[in-house]
Amino acid sequence: MNVLFIARASLYTNRGGDTIQLLKTAEYLGKLGVKVDIRLTDEEIDYSGYQLLHFFNIIRPADILKHIRQSSKPYVVSPIYVDYAEADQYARRGPARLLLRFFSVYQAEYIKVIARQLFNGEKIVSLSYLWLGQRRSMRRILKRAALLLPNSEAEYSRLQRRLAITCPYRVIPNAIDPAVFRLPADPPAREDDLVLCVGRIEGMKNQLNLIRAVNGSSFRLILIGAPAVNQPAYYEECRKSAGAAITFIDAVSQKELAFYYSRARVHALPSWFETTGLSSLEAAAMGCSIVITDKGDTREYFAAEACYCDPASPASIREALEKAAKEGPSETLREKIMTQYTWPITAIKTLEAYKMVLSAASGK
């Protein structure tokens, strides 16, 4: 089976959780005998050698419309349907914050597409997006998809409710690499005051309020992640606000991440929204206690095995940190991740979805 993954143009230059999801899904599908090629949306593509296309990030429909029209191939979509509304309202900096608050979530995303072309050079590859707009473009893509592959039931429910659509779907879980994120037989000693936060440094991930929560506390904080390329002001504010107990480390390899997870007592991801929280899954698998946002789809993954916080409140974040440090890690959550949320399992479920689509397309 030959499958083509088509992803945002900035997949490698502005890496995020979707980068890991895409690369690891491709890697483990390859182990099942599926030939996967990855191309970026701003490339010219020859679709003829592929039976199926797989798109990621429905929040960026301007990247997808052209390829659907030109390819005439069946396709599936991993929506990764993030809601940026609160992050735009509370975490944006400069003129963008003032501008976006006057528009609906769909109008705001439309403005971002235009801005990315003007200021970042990200080409609008689908000109039809300009007159369809954000919401109509998203609906068109989803309604014509052979199958949607959301990361949770909660994600599909949001799509269905907010876009007024009903589409065939199968839940494909986000996951960890069990070859990397597995507790060693002789793990290093935990540092009881150490909090870790892994993620691109940007308004959505809300590191600024995490910094405010840690400043003046008994905790130390290590932030691991590259600054978002389009939010330098946010990164600078984080640096200026950080006290002496806070350390910044640029993005590191997954193997290096495993080392940091094995040392930390708590992993915190107080984002304004998370469909899953990949780094939280990784950290939990490595024996960290988990503090995570109460915004998004996180409860479907973490249930009662994590400490939830209100991202708007540094006091809530600190309270969750103290609770997580006191209670310690959840062995129930770690077992759940190792048996349900690994990339080999994700690849098997994805391949099953592909076979279902291709069988329907051939009339068998």
C-alpha positions in Angstrom: 0.0 0.0 0.0 1.3 3.4 -1.0 0.1 6.4 1.1 1.0 10.0 0.8 1.0 12.2 3.9 0.5 15.9 3.1 1.4 18.3 5.9 1.7 22.1 6.6 4.7 23.8 4.9 6.2 24.7 8.3 6.1 21.1 9.6 9.9 21.0 10.0 10.8 24.6 10.6 8.2 25.2 13.3 7.9 21.8 14.9 5.0 20.9 17.1 3.0 17.9 18.4 1.6 17.4 14.9 5.2 16.9 13.6 5.7 14.0 16.0 2.3 12.5 15.3 2.9 12.5 11.6 6.5 11.3 11.7 5.8 8.5 14.2 2.7 7.4 12.4 4.7 7.1 9.2 7.5 5.3 10.9 5.4 2.6 12.5 3.2 2.2 9.4 6.4 1.5 7.6 7.0 -1.4 10.0 3.6 -2.8 8.9 4.6 -2.8 5.3 2.9 0.5 4.3 5.0 2.8 2.0 4.5 6.3 3.3 5.9 9.4 1.6 5.7 12.9 3.3 5.2 16.0 1.2 4.5 19.6 2.2 1.5 21.5 1.1 3.5 24.1 -0.8 5.2 21.5 -3.0 4.1 20.4 -6.5 3.1 16.8 -6.1 2.6 13.9 -8.5 -0.2 11.9 -6.9 -0.3 9.1 -9.4 1.7 6.6 -7.4 -0.6 6.6 -4.3 -3.7 4.8 -3.5 -4.7 7.2 -0.6 -3.9 10.6 0.7 -3.7 11.5 4.4 -4.1 15.2 5.4 -3.3 16.7 8.8 -4.6 19.9 10.6 -8.1 20.8 9.5 -7.5 24.2 11.2 -5.4 25.0 8.0 -7.8 24.2 5.2 -6.0 26.6 2.8 -3.2 24.0 2.7 -5.5 21.2 1.7 -8.2 22.3 -0.8 -5.8 22.4 -3.8 -4.6 18.9 -3.3 -8.0 17.5 -3.0 -9.1 19.1 -6.3 -5.9 18.2 -8.2 -5.5 14.6 -7.0 -9.0 13.1 -7.4 -7.8 10.5 -4.8 -9.7 9.2 -1.8 -8.4 10.8 1.3 -8.6 10.7 5.1 -8.1 13.6 7.5 -6.5 13.7 11.0 -8.2 16.9 12.1 -6.0 17.9 15.1 -8.9 20.3 15.7 -7.4 22.9 18.1 -9.4 25.9 19.4 -7.2 29.0 19.4 -9.8 31.4 20.7 -8.7 31.8 24.3 -5.0 31.7 23.4 -5.6 34.5 20.9 -7.6 36.5 23.5 -5.2 36.1 26.4 -1.8 35.1 25.2 -1.3 37.0 22.0 1.0 40.1 22.2 1.1 43.4 20.3 -1.4 44.5 17.6 -2.5 41.0 16.8 -4.1 40.6 20.2 -6.2 43.8 19.7 -7.1 42.9 16.2 -8.2 39.3 16.7 -10.5 40.0 19.6 -13.0 41.7 17.3 -13.5 38.7 15.1 -15.0 35.2 15.3 -12.8 32.2 15.6 -13.2 31.5 11.9 -12.5 35.1 10.9 -9.4 35.1 13.1 -8.0 32.0 11.4 -8.7 33.6 8.0 -6.7 36.7 9.1 -3.8 34.4 10.3 -3.6 32.7 6.9 -3.3 36.1 5.2 -0.7 37.3 7.8 1.4 34.1 7.4 1.7 34.9 3.7 2.5 38.6 4.2 5.0 38.2 7.0 6.3 34.6 7.0 6.2 34.0 3.3 3.8 31.0 3.7 2.1 30.7 0.3 -1.7 30.3 0.1 -1.7 27.2 -2.0 -5.5 27.0 -2.5 -6.8 30.2 -3.9 -10.4 29.0 -3.5 -9.9 29.5 0.2 -9.9 33.3 -0.3 -13.6 33.3 -1.3 -14.8 30.2 0.6 -13.4 31.4 4.0 -12.3 29.3 7.0 -15.5 27.6 8.0 -16.8 26.7 4.6 -13.4 25.4 3.6 -13.2 23.2 6.6 -16.7 21.9 6.0 -15.9 21.1 2.4 -12.8 19.2 3.2 -14.4 17.2 6.0 -17.6 16.4 4.1 -15.7 15.0 1.2 -13.3 12.9 3.2 -13.6 9.2 3.0 -12.9 9.0 6.8 -12.0 11.3 9.6 -9.3 10.1 12.1 -9.7 12.3 15.2 -7.5 11.6 18.3 -10.6 11.2 20.6 -14.3 11.0 20.7 -14.3 14.5 22.3 -12.5 15.9 19.3 -15.0 14.4 16.8 -17.9 15.7 19.0 -16.5 19.3 18.8 -16.1 19.0 15.0 -19.7 17.8 14.7 -21.1 20.4 17.0 -19.2 23.5 15.8 -19.2 22.8 12.1 -22.7 21.2 12.0 -21.5 18.1 10.1 -21.8 14.3 10.5 -19.0 12.3 8.9 -17.7 8.7 9.1 -14.8 8.5 11.5 -12.6 6.3 13.6 -10.7 7.4 16.6 -6.9 7.0 16.2 -5.2 7.7 19.5 -2.2 10.0 20.0 0.7 8.0 21.5 4.2 7.6 22.7 7.2 5.6 21.4 7.6 2.7 23.8 11.1 2.1 22.5 12.1 5.5 23.8 9.8 6.4 26.7 10.1 3.3 29.0 11.3 3.4 32.5 14.8 1.9 32.8 15.4 -1.0 35.1 17.6 1.3 37.3 16.1 4.8 36.9 18.0 7.9 38.2 16.8 9.5 41.4 13.9 11.9 41.0 14.5 15.5 41.9 11.4 16.2 44.1 11.4 20.0 43.4 11.8 19.7 39.6 8.9 20.6 37.3 9.3 20.0 33.6 7.4 21.5 30.7 8.0 20.2 27.2 6.5 22.1 24.3 7.0 24.8 21.7 7.2 28.1 23.6 4.2 30.0 22.4 1.0 31.6 23.8 -1.1 28.5 23.3 1.2 26.4 25.6 0.9 29.1 28.3 4.4 28.9 29.7 4.2 32.5 30.9 1.5 31.7 33.5 3.4 28.5 34.4 6.5 30.7 35.1 4.3 33.0 37.2 3.1 30.0 39.2 6.6 28.8 39.8 8.2 32.1 40.7 8.4 32.4 44.5 7.5 28.8 45.0 9.6 25.9 46.3 9.8 24.4 42.7 12.4 24.6 40.0 11.2 24.6 36.4 12.9 23.5 33.2 11.2 24.6 30.0 12.2 22.5 27.0 11.2 23.7 23.5 12.0 26.1 20.7 10.3 29.5 20.5 7.5 29.6 18.0 8.8 31.4 15.0 5.9 33.8 14.8 5.7 34.7 18.5 9.1 36.2 19.4 7.5 38.8 21.7 5.9 36.0 23.8 9.2 34.2 24.2 11.0 37.4 25.3 8.3 38.1 27.9 8.7 34.5 29.2 12.5 35.1 29.6 12.0 38.4 31.3 9.5 37.1 33.7 11.5 34.0 34.7 13.1 33.9 38.1 16.4 32.3 39.1 14.7 28.8 39.5 13.7 28.7 35.9 15.8 27.2 33.0 15.2 27.4 29.3 16.5 24.6 27.0 16.0 24.5 23.3 14.3 21.5 21.6 16.1 18.3 22.2 15.8 14.7 20.7 13.3 12.3 22.1 16.1 10.2 23.7 17.3 13.3 25.6 13.7 14.1 26.6 13.4 10.6 28.2 16.4 11.5 30.4 14.7 14.8 31.6 11.4 13.0 32.2 13.1 10.4 34.3 14.5 13.2 36.6 11.5 15.3 37.0 8.8 14.9 39.7 6.1 16.7 37.8 5.4 17.5 34.1 3.1 20.5 33.6 1.3 21.6 30.4 -1.2 24.3 31.4 -2.1 25.1 27.7 -5.1 27.2 26.7 -6.2 24.1 24.7 -4.9 20.5 24.1 -6.4 17.8 21.9 -4.1 15.4 23.8 -0.9 16.7 25.2 1.8 14.5 23.7 4.5 15.5 26.1 2.2 14.7 29.0 1.7 11.2 27.7 5.5 10.8 27.3 6.1 12.1 30.8 3.5 9.9 32.4 5.0 6.9 30.7 8.3 7.9 32.3 6.8 8.1 35.8 6.1 11.8 36.2 3.1 13.2 37.9 1.0 15.2 35.5 -0.4 18.7 35.6 -2.5 19.5 32.6 -5.0 22.0 31.3 -8.7 21.5 31.8 -9.3 22.9 28.3 -9.8 20.6 25.3 -9.9 16.8 25.1 -7.4 15.9 27.9 -9.9 14.2 30.2 -10.5 11.4 27.7 -6.9 10.5 27.9 -6.0 11.3 31.5 -9.3 10.8 33.3 -8.8 11.1 37.1 -5.1 10.3 36.9 -3.8 13.8 36.4 -4.1 17.1 38.2 -6.1 19.7 36.2 -5.5 23.4 36.2 -7.2 26.6 34.9 -4.7 28.0 32.5 -5.8 31.6 33.2 -4.9 31.3 36.9 -1.2 31.0 38.1 -2.7 30.2 41.5 -4.6 27.3 40.1 -1.5 26.1 38.3 0.6 26.3 41.5 -2.1 24.5 43.4 -2.1 21.7 40.8 1.7 21.5 40.9 1.7 21.1 44.7 -1.0 18.4 44.5 0.8 16.5 41.8 4.1 16.6 43.7 2.4 15.4 46.9 0.4 12.6 45.3 3.1 11.3 43.1 2.8 9.5 39.7 -0.1 7.3 38.6 0.8 3.7 37.9 -2.7 3.3 36.5 -2.1 6.0 33.9 1.3 4.6 33.0 -0.1 1.2 32.4 -2.9 2.6 30.4 -0.5 4.5 28.1 1.7 1.5 27.6 -1.2 -0.7 26.7 -3.4 1.7 24.7 -1.4 4.7 23.6 1.7 3.7 21.7 2.7 4.4 18.1 2.6 0.7 17.2 -1.0 0.5 18.3 -1.8 3.8 16.5 -0.2 2.4 13.3 -2.3 -0.7 13.5 -5.5 1.3 13.9 -4.5 3.7 11.1 -3.9 0.8 8.7 -7.3 -0.7 9.6 -8.8 2.6 8.7 -6.9 2.8 5.4 -8.1 -0.8 4.4 -11.7 0.2 5.2 -11.5 3.2 2.9 -9.8 1.4 0.0 -12.2 -1.5 0.3 -15.1 0.8 0.1 -13.5 2.7 -2.9 -13.1 -0.6 -4.8 -16.6 -1.7 -4.0 -15.5 -4.8 -2.2 
